Every structure is written in C-alpha cells, then in structure tokens.
Amino acid sequence: MTAVANDTGSAPTTSADFIALEDEWGAHNYHPLDIVIERAAGSWVYDVDGKRYLDCLSAYSAVNQGHCHPRILATMVEQAHRVTLTSRAFRNEQLPLFCEEVAQLCGMESVLPMNTGAEAVETAIKAARRWGYEKKGIPDGLAEIVVFENNFHGRTTTIVGFSSEPSYRAGFGPFTPGFKLIRFGDIDALRAAITPNTCAVLMEPIQCEAGILIPPDGYLRAVSDLCRSNNVLFMADEIQTGLGRTGRMFACDHEDVKPDVYILGKALAGGFYPVSAVVSSHEVLGVFKPGTHGSTFGGNPLGCAVARTALHVLEDEQLVERSAELGAWFKAEVASIKHPQIKSVRGRGLMVGIELHVPARSYCEALMDLGMLCKETHDHVIRLSPPLVTSREDLEWALVQLRAVFARS
Ligand SMILES: *Cc1c(COP(=O)(O)O)cnc(C)c1O
C-alpha cells in the first residue's frame, strides 16, 4: 500500500484516517457505510483494519462473478500487456468478438458498446428518437419516450430530468423534454400514454433502486404486446437485473419477453472495468451512421476482452442457475424471519429486498458490525444481492447474522 502523508506528517493507516481524508478532499455525493475496503476475493471483502465482511451488495450487482475473479483478472492483465485503448478511429481485434458474443447472448443482431450504464441509457434514448423519426415517421422534434415513476437509469442531466425522485433532480434543471412519466405496473396507464409520437418505452423490468419493486405477473408481457401493436420500441434497462441476478439471464425472461432493445452494464465486465452496451436489431442500431454517436473508450480492447471473459465465467460456472436455486431457498429463509418491523420480503433470484416499516440504515449498520455488508435502498428496504458465486454456507452464515439483528431490536 502506498502511504500518503497527512497533515500531521504521519501516514494514514486506520479506517478513521482514511474516512477523515476522504471527507476532507472528496465531494460528498454519497453517504457510504464507514468501512474502508482494501482487498476482496469472491464474496468476501477485507477492510484496512483487517476485518472481513461478506459482501451482500456486489457493487449494485456489478460483481455478480465475485470480486477479483481469477479468470477475469488473468484476462485483464494479459490484455493490458498487449493493447488497452485504440479509440474507434482504428479497429481492434477484441471488439468484433465482444459484439458477436453479446449479440448472441441476447439473441440480437447488433451491439453498440459504451462504458457506464448511464451512457448506454443515453445511447438507447438517442437510438429510439432517431428510429422514431427515420423509421416510424414521427414529425421532427416530437418524439416521446414513456418512462416510469421511481425509475433509476443513471445520473446524467437528461436521465435525472425524467426521474420522479426529488433529490436526484433538485437544482439540476432545466431538463430535456420528450419524456412521459407514468405509474409502474399499471398497464392501463401505459395504454393511455402511448400516442402516435411515442417512439419507445424505457423500463427496468424490476425497479431495483426503488426498493426491488416487482411488477404484477403478466405486466412485462402486456407491455411488450402493447409496444408491438403500437410500433413502439420496448427498451429494457437490464443493467442491474441482467446477467443472472434474478435467476434468469435477463429479468424479462421470467415472462418470456424479448424486448426490442437491451441495455446492459454493471456485471458485463465482472466489476473490473466499466463496460456497457446497447443490444438490438440492425433496424434500430442502424440509425447510427459514422459521426452520429461515439465514445473514446467505448469498445476498447481491454474492456471488450474483460467483458468476454466475464460472460464466459457466467456461463461456465452456471451462475444463472446458481442464482435461481440459491435465490429461491435464500428468499424463503429470509421470509421466515418474523419481526414487527418487517413489512414484506420480495425478490427474484439472488436479489432479495426486506422492506421495513422504519428506515433500514441502522439495520445495515448493525449488520456491518456483524461482518455483513448490505445497503439500504430508498430508505426502508434492505437489499441483499450477494455475488452469484457465494456458497450456500456463506449465505447460511448471512442468515444467522440477519436473525441476530432482528432478534435484538
Ligand atoms: C446502475 C444503473 C444504471 C447506471 O449505471 P452507471 O454505470 O452507474 O451509470 C442505470 N440503470 C440501472 C437499472 C442501474 O441499476
């Protein structure tokens, strides 16, 4: 570890030192739990004081494959020795392989790689609008995209502009027009919202950040049918729900729905590198011609190589099946915990939410003290989303900690 001298001349070593340093020099746009992680392997992370914790957040499902997966690490190192960045001014030999593999995974024709999730969402929005004008014949400047209350699609100005969460928006306007915000889970609201100018519906099949809100059975199918019959693109933001988290490759698979556009990110590169992608048809992604969209780092050989191995790991270790099997058992065990402050337990695969009648923060802090890391989402929900490689024994251990915390309060 590199030691950095602090104000008093001594190097920071303890958690308290690093927290003070970050509070002084870093912007305060997060309210993290006060654990300072210095290394991790699989499902476990270790803090600078030498204490270990079971990670039940997985960096918001970006490390579905587990921390520092040895195969992905080997690819990262190997590719970093060869070539890391070419820009799209030139071609590299990893990008075509990445595009082929991601397209085939999704049963789609075409892939546009970006870096962060928010960039992929932005790319999907641009594709949908252009598709609306060029293919659907929407009059210029009038394209509308339907979005949903409690959505989370990232933090760019356009995206926060159609958020329903005041703290994501306040003070960041003026916002991009062209979005219609309706209730999630209400098919009649969607039917009423679609007009001849609607080019797309942008939806998380499960609203994770909103507190793991699962729509009523049949809703995704009904949304897909409604989109099809109105010539509207169904764009599924599977950045968090995709790649096995919910016990299927994609959350849309639970209703055998194939959206027109998949938006992927997070676990696409196993937590090693920001890699995102928009995956769709030639008809949709074909609206982009040279010069119409781009990214310096999007499609770089390091990211593509890492993502390819991350996907191979998902398949070779059967992580989707693990998520389904372990998740069903784990959710049932969590649901068997009885406590007056537990309002409901819900989930799919290895994503389980415990909704409380009270704020969840103090419960997450108590769990941290016992060596289990999770984070409240939307105040009242404890989100449990351990890496998909987590062993049954480790999950049993997590259940012991959960029971202990609910037994004492
Ligand atoms: C995390 C997330 C994003 C944004 O991804 P970033 O990489 O943080 O920009 C978008 N949509 C969903 C559903 C997410 O969970």
The ligand as an SDF file (V2000), in Angstrom:
LIG
                    3D

 15 15  0  0  0  0  0  0  0  0999 V2000
  -26.6290    1.3370  -12.0550 C   0  0  0  0  0  0  0  0  0  0  0  0
  -27.7500    1.5250  -13.0140 C   0  0  0  0  0  0  0  0  0  0  0  0
  -27.6600    2.4680  -14.0530 C   0  0  0  0  0  0  0  0  0  0  0  0
  -26.4990    3.4210  -14.1970 C   0  0  0  0  0  0  0  0  0  0  0  0
  -25.2830    2.7970  -14.3600 O   0  0  0  0  0  0  0  0  0  0  0  0
  -23.9140    3.6270  -14.0890 P   0  0  0  0  0  0  0  0  0  0  0  0
  -22.8450    2.6790  -14.5190 O   0  0  0  0  0  0  0  0  0  0  0  0
  -23.8820    3.9390  -12.6290 O   0  0  0  0  0  0  0  0  0  0  0  0
  -24.0000    4.8590  -14.9320 O   0  0  0  0  0  0  0  0  0  0  0  0
  -28.7150    2.5390  -14.9390 C   0  0  0  0  0  0  0  0  0  0  0  0
  -29.7840    1.7430  -14.8190 N   0  0  0  0  0  0  0  0  0  0  0  0
  -29.9060    0.8370  -13.8300 C   0  0  0  0  0  0  0  0  0  0  0  0
  -31.1310   -0.0240  -13.7540 C   0  0  0  0  0  0  0  0  0  0  0  0
  -28.9040    0.7100  -12.8830 C   0  0  0  0  0  0  0  0  0  0  0  0
  -29.0350   -0.1740  -11.8700 O   0  0  0  0  0  0  0  0  0  0  0  0
  1  2  1  0
  2  3  1  0
  2 14  2  0
  3  4  1  0
  3 10  2  0
  4  5  1  0
  5  6  1  0
  6  7  2  0
  6  8  1  0
  6  9  1  0
 10 11  1  0
 11 12  2  0
 12 13  1  0
 12 14  1  0
 14 15  1  0
M  END
$$$$
